Amino acid sequence: MASSIQSSKFKTIRKGLAIYKPDRSPYWYARVWNPYSKKYIVRSTEETSRLEAKDIAEEFADSLIASKFKNVKSNAPASFKTYADKLLFQKQQLHKGQSQSYVYSDTNKILYRKHDGLIAYFGNMNIRDITAGSIRDYITALDASRRNPLANSTKNKQLNVLKQVLELAFDDEVIPKVPRIKHFSIKSKPRPSFTRKTFKRFMDAAWVCISDDYHKVRGHVIDWNDVHMFQFMAESYVRPTVSELFSLKQGDVRWLENPDRLEVTIRKGKTGARTIIVNPVGKVWWSALVGARTKFTTDESLNSYLVMPAYQNRTTAREKAGAVFNHILKMADLDCDQYGQKLTMYSIRHYAIQERIRTSGGQVNIYWLSKNAGTSVQVLEDFYLKNMELSKEQIKNIHYGLS
């Protein structure tokens, strides 16, 4: 028996109970015969002393006998797919509805992608057999099936979902620990952003679109509401997502005094709920968005959407806004920023954050700015400020120590 378990130290204590010390482990293990399942149960005593291990093994065996082995965890094979589907079900229940539904869809794609998704690779494998080595082999296989290797950020997304599946199995005590998962380093890549010059060019093209003969994109006629939406974004740092900009209702925005400010309540943003303090000039574009509609002091109007109110499906509203944005970019003969990165609606948010720092002469409190924008100081430094266009005041401050 000692040779079958690769141990040179094996000690029978009584019928159905023994302890042994594996050749590659400092600890003694208890081995108990389960007469109901007709299998051995093995547990580490976590003791290096044989005498101490003997006492713990007897106590363990006695507890199992007293309970008639009813509390023993099943050793039946558990496939990776079983826990992958559990994770997917949890995501589906957690993110029901439109808000943040991308979390479920992204997880589903990573798990069920044909040929090299997690289930295609690990699906029927016993989840207990997944090791750090098999995880490494999976990542190697991902690159081997492609002409160009996947970006490190994409690999990390696969690993994050894999880790979530393994953690579910760990929570159910199916696996003793989650295998070590080594993530890939990601270089800080500045976010694509407008400059003052290019944003003015973008807005000039937007005004042309509504002053000219009407411009129609995907069945949507571009009007002044769309132009004011982009201006409002440039003052509020709001993300152009279903959970932020396109979930805002008129009642979520209010004007307050002493000091003058516009407050925007984000209820389910990317980083959770937060209140944005908007520059006073943002009042102009907020008033323009709501001023020509029905009186916004009524309960009905307070519950209407702030932007793209004609579309009750907010995913559709986001898609229409994206189409309008791309149309105006084309009209302005813009496509990429000065570093060759493609401009998106998010570029307006990036511009808004950078512009706030520029107009302050570099004096704005970075901590409070990051909190207001729903991000972190580290993200600001790594992604927003790295290639930021400097103002005259900032240049003077750098060269002459003057503000």
C-alpha positions in Angstrom: 0.0 0.0 0.0 2.8 2.4 0.7 4.1 2.1 -2.8 0.7 2.8 -4.3 0.5 6.1 -2.6 4.1 7.0 -3.2 5.1 7.0 0.4 8.0 5.3 2.2 6.3 6.0 5.6 3.0 4.2 6.2 1.5 3.3 9.6 -1.7 1.3 10.2 -3.5 2.5 13.3 -6.4 0.2 13.2 -8.7 -1.5 10.7 -9.8 1.1 8.2 -7.5 3.8 9.5 -3.9 4.5 8.6 -1.5 7.5 8.4 1.2 8.0 5.9 3.8 10.6 4.9 4.1 11.3 1.1 7.7 11.4 -0.1 7.2 15.0 -1.3 5.3 16.4 1.7 6.4 17.4 5.2 2.9 16.4 6.6 1.3 13.2 7.6 -2.0 12.3 6.0 -4.9 10.3 7.5 -6.6 7.6 5.3 -10.0 6.4 6.4 -12.1 3.7 4.8 -15.7 4.7 4.0 -17.8 1.5 4.2 -20.8 3.3 2.6 -19.0 4.5 -0.6 -16.4 1.7 -0.5 -13.7 4.3 -1.0 -10.9 5.8 1.1 -11.1 9.4 2.4 -7.8 11.1 2.6 -7.1 14.3 4.6 -3.9 16.1 5.6 -3.3 16.2 9.4 -1.0 19.3 8.8 1.3 17.7 11.3 5.0 16.8 10.9 5.0 14.7 14.0 3.8 11.1 13.6 2.4 11.0 17.2 0.5 14.2 16.8 -0.7 13.1 13.3 -1.9 9.7 14.9 -4.1 11.6 17.4 -5.6 13.9 14.8 -6.3 10.9 12.4 -8.2 9.0 15.2 -10.2 12.1 16.0 -11.0 12.6 12.3 -12.0 8.9 11.8 -14.2 8.9 15.0 -16.1 12.0 13.9 -16.8 10.4 10.5 -18.0 7.2 12.1 -20.2 9.1 14.5 -21.9 10.9 11.7 -22.1 7.7 9.6 -20.0 9.5 7.0 -22.9 11.8 6.1 -20.8 15.0 6.2 -18.2 13.8 3.8 -18.0 15.9 0.7 -18.6 14.0 -2.5 -15.6 13.1 -4.6 -17.7 12.7 -7.7 -16.1 14.3 -10.8 -17.1 17.9 -11.3 -16.6 19.3 -14.8 -15.3 22.7 -15.6 -18.5 23.3 -17.7 -20.7 22.7 -14.7 -19.2 25.6 -12.8 -18.8 27.7 -15.9 -22.6 27.5 -16.4 -23.1 28.3 -12.7 -21.1 31.5 -13.2 -23.0 32.4 -16.3 -26.3 32.0 -14.5 -25.1 34.2 -11.6 -24.1 36.9 -14.1 -27.4 36.7 -15.8 -29.4 37.1 -12.6 -27.1 39.8 -11.2 -27.3 42.0 -14.4 -30.9 41.5 -15.5 -32.2 44.3 -17.7 -30.3 46.6 -20.0 -28.0 48.3 -17.4 -24.6 46.6 -17.5 -25.9 43.7 -19.5 -22.6 43.7 -21.3 -21.1 41.9 -18.2 -23.2 38.8 -19.0 -22.6 38.9 -22.7 -18.9 39.4 -22.4 -18.6 36.4 -20.0 -20.8 34.3 -22.3 -18.5 35.1 -25.2 -15.3 34.2 -23.3 -16.8 30.9 -22.1 -18.5 29.8 -25.2 -16.3 31.2 -28.0 -15.9 28.5 -30.7 -12.6 26.6 -31.0 -10.7 28.4 -28.2 -13.2 29.6 -25.6 -12.8 28.4 -22.0 -15.4 25.7 -22.4 -14.0 24.5 -25.7 -10.7 24.0 -24.0 -11.6 23.0 -20.4 -15.3 22.0 -20.8 -15.3 18.3 -19.8 -12.2 18.4 -17.7 -12.5 17.5 -14.1 -12.2 20.9 -12.4 -9.9 19.3 -9.8 -7.4 18.6 -12.5 -6.9 22.2 -13.6 -3.5 23.4 -12.6 -1.3 26.5 -13.1 0.4 24.5 -15.9 -2.8 23.7 -17.7 -3.8 27.4 -17.5 -0.4 28.3 -19.0 -1.0 25.8 -21.8 -4.4 27.3 -22.6 -2.9 30.8 -23.0 -0.2 29.4 -25.3 -2.9 27.7 -27.3 -4.8 31.0 -27.7 -1.8 32.6 -29.4 -0.9 29.5 -31.4 -4.2 29.5 -33.2 -3.8 33.2 -34.4 -1.6 35.0 -36.8 -0.9 37.7 -34.2 -0.8 37.1 -30.4 -3.7 38.4 -28.4 -3.2 41.7 -26.5 -2.3 41.2 -22.9 -5.5 43.0 -21.8 -7.5 40.4 -23.8 -5.6 37.5 -22.2 -6.3 38.9 -18.8 -10.0 39.0 -19.5 -9.9 35.3 -20.2 -8.0 34.6 -17.0 -10.4 36.7 -14.9 -13.4 34.7 -16.1 -11.4 31.4 -15.5 -10.6 32.5 -12.0 -14.2 33.3 -11.2 -15.2 29.8 -12.3 -12.5 28.2 -10.1 -13.5 30.4 -7.2 -17.1 29.0 -7.4 -15.7 25.5 -7.1 -13.5 26.5 -4.2 -16.5 28.0 -2.4 -18.2 24.7 -2.8 -15.1 22.9 -1.4 -14.7 21.0 -4.6 -11.1 22.1 -5.0 -8.7 22.8 -2.1 -7.4 26.0 -3.5 -7.5 28.2 -6.7 -4.5 27.5 -8.9 -2.0 30.3 -9.2 -3.0 32.5 -12.2 -0.4 34.8 -13.5 -1.8 37.9 -15.2 0.0 39.8 -18.0 1.4 43.3 -17.5 -0.3 46.0 -19.5 1.4 49.1 -20.7 -0.4 52.4 -20.0 -1.9 53.5 -23.3 -3.2 57.1 -23.3 -6.9 57.5 -24.0 -7.8 59.0 -27.4 -8.9 62.6 -26.8 -9.9 65.8 -28.6 -7.7 68.9 -28.3 -9.3 72.3 -27.9 -8.8 72.8 -31.7 -10.3 69.5 -32.8 -13.2 69.7 -30.4 -14.1 73.1 -31.7 -13.9 71.7 -35.2 -16.2 68.8 -34.2 -18.8 71.2 -32.7 -18.6 73.5 -35.7 -19.5 70.5 -37.9 -22.3 69.6 -35.5 -23.9 73.0 -35.9 -23.6 72.8 -39.6 -25.5 69.5 -39.6 -28.5 71.1 -38.0 -28.4 74.5 -39.8 -28.0 72.8 -43.2 -30.6 70.6 -44.9 -31.3 67.9 -42.4 -28.8 65.1 -41.9 -30.3 61.7 -41.2 -28.3 58.8 -39.7 -29.9 55.3 -39.2 -33.3 56.8 -39.4 -32.5 59.5 -36.8 -32.5 63.2 -37.9 -29.7 65.1 -36.2 -31.1 68.1 -34.3 -30.1 70.6 -31.6 -30.7 68.1 -28.8 -27.8 66.0 -30.2 -25.5 69.0 -30.3 -26.4 70.0 -26.8 -25.8 66.4 -25.6 -22.2 66.5 -26.8 -21.7 69.9 -25.2 -23.2 68.6 -21.9 -20.8 65.7 -22.0 -17.8 68.1 -22.4 -18.7 69.8 -19.1 -19.8 66.8 -17.0 -17.3 64.0 -17.4 -20.2 61.5 -17.7 -19.5 58.3 -19.5 -21.4 57.7 -22.8 -22.8 54.4 -21.6 -26.3 53.0 -21.0 -25.6 53.0 -17.2 -24.5 56.6 -17.1 -25.4 59.2 -19.8 -28.2 57.3 -21.3 -29.8 56.4 -18.0 -29.9 60.1 -16.9 -33.4 61.5 -16.4 -34.3 65.1 -16.0 -34.8 64.6 -12.3 -31.2 63.4 -11.9 -29.9 66.9 -12.7 -30.5 70.0 -10.6 -29.1 73.5 -10.3 -27.8 74.6 -6.9 -26.4 77.9 -5.6 -23.8 79.0 -3.0 -21.6 78.1 -4.8 -23.3 77.9 -8.2 -23.1 74.4 -9.6 -25.0 71.8 -11.5 -25.3 68.4 -9.8 -25.8 65.2 -11.7 -26.7 62.0 -9.9 -25.4 58.8 -11.5 -27.3 55.9 -10.0 -25.6 52.8 -11.4 -22.3 54.0 -13.0 -19.3 51.9 -13.9 -17.8 52.6 -10.4 -21.2 52.6 -8.6 -23.4 55.6 -7.6 -21.9 59.1 -7.5 -22.7 62.7 -7.7 -21.0 64.8 -10.4 -20.4 68.5 -9.8 -20.6 70.2 -13.2 -19.0 73.5 -14.1 -21.4 76.4 -14.0 -21.2 76.7 -17.8 -22.8 73.3 -18.0 -26.1 74.9 -16.9 -26.3 76.5 -20.4 -26.3 73.1 -22.1 -28.5 71.4 -19.5 -31.1 74.3 -19.8 -30.9 73.9 -23.6 -31.6 70.2 -23.3 -34.7 70.6 -21.2 -35.8 74.2 -21.7 -37.8 73.7 -24.9 -39.6 70.6 -23.7 -42.6 70.4 -21.3 -42.2 72.1 -18.0 -39.6 69.9 -16.2 -41.1 70.5 -12.7 -43.9 67.9 -13.3 -43.4 64.3 -12.2 -43.8 63.1 -15.7 -41.1 65.3 -17.2 -38.7 64.7 -14.3 -38.9 61.0 -15.2 -38.2 61.5 -18.9 -34.7 60.8 -20.3 -32.3 63.7 -20.5 -30.8 62.8 -23.9 -32.3 60.9 -26.8 -35.7 60.9 -25.1 -37.5 59.5 -28.2 -35.9 56.1 -27.6 -37.2 54.2 -24.6 -34.8 51.4 -25.4 -31.6 52.9 -24.0 -29.3 50.6 -25.9 -30.9 51.8 -29.1 -30.4 55.4 -27.8 -26.7 54.8 -27.3 -26.3 53.3 -30.7 -28.1 56.2 -32.4 -25.9 58.7 -30.5 -22.8 56.8 -31.6 -24.0 56.9 -35.2 -24.6 60.7 -34.9 -21.1 61.1 -33.4 -19.4 59.2 -36.2 -21.4 61.2 -38.8 -20.3 64.5 -37.3 -16.7 63.3 -37.2 -16.8 62.5 -40.9 -18.3 66.0 -41.6 -15.4 67.5 -39.6 -12.9 65.4 -41.5 -11.7 63.9 -38.2 -11.0 60.2 -37.4 -8.1 59.9 -35.1 -6.3 62.0 -32.5 -2.8 63.4 -32.9 -1.4 60.0 -31.9 -3.3 58.0 -34.4 -5.9 56.6 -32.0 -9.5 56.4 -33.2 -11.8 59.0 -31.7 -15.0 57.7 -30.0 -17.7 59.3 -27.9 -15.5 58.5 -24.9 -13.0 60.9 -26.3 -15.3 63.7 -25.2 -15.1 62.5 -21.6 -11.3 62.3 -21.9 -11.2 65.9 -23.3 -13.5 67.1 -20.5 -11.2 65.8 -17.8 -8.1 67.2 -19.5 -9.7 70.6 -20.2 -10.6 70.9 -16.5 -6.9 70.5 -15.6 -5.8 72.9 -18.3 -8.3 75.6 -17.4 -7.2 75.4 -13.8 -3.6 76.0 -14.7 -2.7 72.7 -13.2 -4.1 73.8 -9.8 -7.2 71.5 -9.6 -7.1 68.9 -6.8 -6.5 65.7 -8.7 -8.0 63.5 -6.0 -11.4 65.4 -6.1 -11.3 65.5 -9.8 -10.9 61.7 -10.1 -13.7 61.2 -7.5 -15.9 63.6 -9.5 -15.2 61.7 -12.7 -15.7 58.3 -11.2 -12.2 57.1 -11.6 -8.9 57.1 -9.7 -5.8 59.3 -9.5 -3.7 56.4 -10.9 -6.0 56.1 -14.0 -5.8 59.9 -14.5 -2.0 59.8 -14.4 -1.6 56.7 -16.6 -4.3 57.3 -19.2 -5.5 60.9 -19.3 -2.6 63.1 -18.4 0.3 61.4 -20.2 -0.2 63.0 -23.6 -2.3 65.9 -22.5 -2.0 69.2 -24.5 -0.7 71.8 -22.1 -2.1 75.3 -21.6 0.1 78.5 -21.7 -0.2 78.7 -17.9 1.1 75.2 -17.4 4.0 75.8 -19.8 4.9 78.9 -17.8 4.6 77.0 -14.6 7.0 74.3 -15.9 9.6 76.7 -17.2 9.4 79.7 -14.9 7.6 78.5 -11.8 4.9 81.0 -12.5 1.1 80.3 -12.4 
